[in-house]
């Protein structure tokens, strides 16, 4: 029976993550010939080449089968680490599970959903924290064992990203805004976005870049917009300064403190913020979270 040991899987994954065979061997604390020998054994067992070749030389670029093997090995190593951690836990303390929520979405996460998670996982010590998009991405890249609610087109190596839907970027217009010409409008073109508009910047960089690309294409040459990355600060500005803001629709209630806000969708070239749930391979809460991964259950606000 053909088998691949945990150690060999780990060497393979380390080589791929390091981006080169020399660095991979160094990070795996073995020589480069030893690493090459292990890769040879794995390819022999799988029966296919797992790395792209330039003549006889391997490059640290995975073939399609290599990517498949990498994903399988990462899942296997995660499950192994979880099992070993449980086995070696002498004091049997409750296992910690971190749940990271991107800061702008903290206020719209359903309390009912969180309560259900807490009730279902009595054998775990849940740690629910908020962080910026970059903080969460750094945690995922460091392979921290965390479940995360975040936006963006996330393609994680060590887990899966379950899409919850998309949030439309709209122009939020306070009732007492100076932009009286827009008071009766039903939508707005990028060309007519006021120059004093606030842009909500607490979203992923790629989506924020789309917003600026649309504004640039609409001849907003000065591009001297104010950015605010905090929803609480944004609400305060809308209430006190009455300035318009480009913001994901779900992040603002229609009537903060009784003051009505009008939301104008963009008439063309709309920008949407993708939102989803990241779950690491092999995570013990994967089944619970994946079964309940829908915007209706997780969020208290509709995405539309």
JOBELJO-V641644 format. One record per pair of residues at least 24 apart in sequence whose ideal C-beta (glycine too) atoms are under 7 Angstrom apart, sorted by sequence separation. I is the first residue (numbers start at 1). GAP is how many residues later the second one is. If there is no record, write none. Layout:
I/GAP + I/GAP
This chain:
11/24 + 106/24 + 190/24 + 190/25 + 248/25 + 199/26 + 201/26 + 11/27 + 12/27 + 97/27 + 99/27 + 101/27 + 103/27 + 191/27 + 193/27 + 195/27 + 201/27 + 202/27 + 103/28 + 190/28 + 191/28 + 197/28 + 198/28 + 199/28 + 200/28 + 201/28 + 202/28 + 275/28 + 94/29 + 95/29 + 96/29 + 97/29 + 98/29 + 99/29 + 100/29 + 101/29 + 102/29 + 103/29 + 202/29 + 8/30 + 12/30 + 94/30 + 95/30 + 97/30 + 198/30 + 94/31 + 96/31 + 98/31 + 100/31 + 102/31 + 8/33 + 8/34 + 102/34 + 200/34 + 211/35 + 100/36 + 198/36 + 21/37 + 4/38 + 21/39 + 100/39 + 198/39 + 20/40 + 109/40 + 4/41 + 19/41 + 169/42 + 2/43 + 105/44 + 15/45 + 198/45 + 200/45 + 203/45 + 16/46 + 98/46 + 100/46 + 200/46 + 99/47 + 102/47 + 196/47 + 197/47 + 198/47 + 199/47 + 200/47 + 98/48 + 99/48 + 100/48 + 101/48 + 102/48 + 197/48 + 200/48 + 102/49 + 197/49 + 194/50 + 250/51 + 151/52 + 152/52 + 250/52 + 151/53 + 153/53 + 250/53 + 16/54 + 152/54 + 152/55 + 214/55 + 151/56 + 13/57 + 214/57 + 13/60 + 211/60 + 12/61 + 13/61 + 210/61 + 9/64 + 13/64 + 174/64 + 178/64 + 207/64 + 177/65 + 179/65 + 172/66 + 176/66 + 207/66 + 9/67 + 10/67 + 177/67 + 9/68 + 174/68 + 133/70 + 203/70 + 6/71 + 133/71 + 173/71 + 172/72 + 171/73 + 172/73 + 6/74 + 171/75 + 172/75 + 188/76 + 190/76 + 169/77 + 170/77 + 187/77 + 169/78 + 187/78 + 188/78 + 189/78 + 169/79 + 170/79 + 185/79 + 187/79 + 188/79 + 189/79 + 190/79 + 172/80 + 187/80 + 167/81 + 168/81 + 167/82 + 182/82 + 74/83 + 167/83 + 74/84 + 175/84 + 174/85 + 175/85 + 174/87 + 173/88 + 172/89 + 173/89 + 172/91 + 173/91 + 170/93 + 171/93 + 170/94 + 170/95 + 168/97 + 104/98 + 103/99 + 168/102 + 169/102 + 168/104 + 169/104 + 167/105 + 166/106 + 167/106 + 166/107 + 166/108 + 167/108 + 166/109 + 165/110 + 163/111 + 164/111 + 164/112 + 163/113 + 164/113 + 162/114 + 161/115 + 162/115 + 161/117 + 162/117 + 159/119 + 160/119 + 159/120 + 153/121 + 159/121 + 151/122 + 152/122 + 154/122 + 156/122 + 158/122 + 159/122 + 151/123 + 158/123 + 107/124 + 151/124 + 154/124 + 104/127 + 149/128 + 150/128 + 162/128 + 164/129 + 147/130 + 148/130 + 164/130 + 165/130 + 147/131 + 162/131 + 164/131 + 147/132 + 164/134 + 145/135 + 147/136 + 167/136 + 166/137 + 140/138 + 145/138 + 147/138 + 165/138 + 108/142 + 147/142 + 108/143 + 104/147 + 121/164 + 120/168 + 113/184 + 113/185 + 110/187 + 97/188 + 110/188 + 109/189 + 110/189 + 109/190 + 110/190 + 108/191 + 109/191 + 108/192 + 108/193 + 82/200 + 78/202 + 82/202 + 78/203 + 79/203 + 78/204 + 75/206 + 74/207 + 75/207
